[in-house]
Amino acid sequence: MSLPRAGSPGWDGAEMGSFPCLVRVVSGSGQVRYRLGERLVDRYLEFVAGRCRPNTLRAVAFDLKAFFAVTGKDPVQVTAADVFEFLAHQRGDRTVVRLARLTPAARFILDV
């Protein structure tokens, strides 16, 4: 199963309505929270907010938004295979970017 990107052929974002829609919320005391518009995911973000630093919370929120935008699945339908495929896909993208930044001599040595 290949994961289509948002907006690419084979991706149907209409199934999930406005989810995932990342919203940053600042409380009166200045605490920053994030919401994606789905109860289960929002509860998980509250859990993370109580245990992690603000930058970690922001990173988790953005990663979840990307994951659900790419998979197009409801959170209760996600399988471990979906998660592992998404992670492998993300690692592949970074590897390509890293290889593109290599100097010509390094590319020759690595034969890429």
C-alpha positions in Angstrom: 0.0 0.0 0.0 1.5 3.3 -1.0 0.5 6.4 0.9 -0.6 9.3 -1.4 0.2 12.8 -0.4 -2.5 15.4 0.3 -3.7 16.9 -3.0 -2.1 14.1 -5.1 -4.1 11.6 -7.2 -5.6 8.9 -5.0 -5.9 11.1 -2.0 -9.4 11.9 -0.9 -9.5 14.4 1.9 -13.2 14.8 1.7 -13.7 11.6 3.8 -12.6 13.3 7.0 -14.2 16.7 6.6 -12.1 19.5 8.2 -10.0 17.0 10.2 -7.0 17.4 10.5 -7.2 21.2 11.0 -4.4 22.3 13.3 -5.4 25.1 15.7 -3.2 26.7 18.2 -5.0 27.8 21.4 -3.5 30.0 24.1 -5.1 30.0 27.5 -5.5 33.1 29.7 -2.4 31.9 31.7 -0.3 31.7 28.5 -0.3 28.0 28.1 -0.3 26.9 24.4 -2.3 23.9 23.3 -3.0 22.4 19.9 -6.2 20.9 18.5 -6.7 18.9 15.3 -10.5 18.7 15.5 -11.0 15.0 16.4 -11.7 14.2 20.1 -9.4 11.2 20.5 -6.4 13.0 18.9 -7.1 16.2 20.9 -7.2 14.2 24.1 -3.8 12.7 23.2 -2.4 16.2 22.6 -3.6 17.2 26.0 -1.8 14.2 27.5 1.4 15.2 25.6 1.0 18.8 26.8 1.0 17.7 30.4 4.2 15.7 30.0 6.4 17.5 27.4 8.0 20.8 26.6 6.2 23.2 24.4 8.4 22.6 21.3 7.8 18.8 21.7 4.1 19.4 21.9 4.2 21.5 18.7 6.3 18.9 16.9 3.8 16.1 17.9 0.9 18.2 16.7 2.4 18.9 13.3 3.5 15.2 12.9 -0.1 14.1 13.7 -1.5 16.6 11.2 0.8 15.3 8.5 0.1 11.7 9.3 -3.7 12.1 9.2 -3.6 14.3 6.1 -1.5 11.7 4.3 -3.4 8.6 5.4 -6.9 10.0 5.3 -8.0 7.6 8.0 -10.1 8.1 11.0 -7.9 7.7 14.2 -9.8 4.5 15.3 -9.1 2.9 11.9 -5.3 3.4 12.0 -3.2 0.3 12.2 0.4 -0.2 13.2 1.2 -0.9 9.5 -0.1 2.6 8.6 2.2 4.2 11.2 5.2 2.2 10.1 4.6 2.9 6.4 4.2 6.6 7.1 7.5 6.6 9.1 9.4 4.8 6.4 8.0 7.2 3.8 9.1 10.2 5.9 12.6 8.8 6.4 12.9 8.3 2.6 12.1 11.9 2.0 14.7 13.1 4.4 17.3 10.8 2.9 16.6 12.2 -0.6 17.0 15.8 0.8 20.3 14.8 2.6 21.7 13.2 -0.6 20.7 16.3 -2.6 22.8 18.5 -0.2 25.9 16.4 -0.6 28.9 17.8 -2.4 29.7 16.4 -5.9 32.7 14.6 -4.4 30.7 13.0 -1.7 28.1 11.9 -4.3 30.8 10.3 -6.4 32.3 8.4 -3.4 28.8 7.2 -2.4 27.9 6.5 -6.0 24.6 8.3 -5.8 
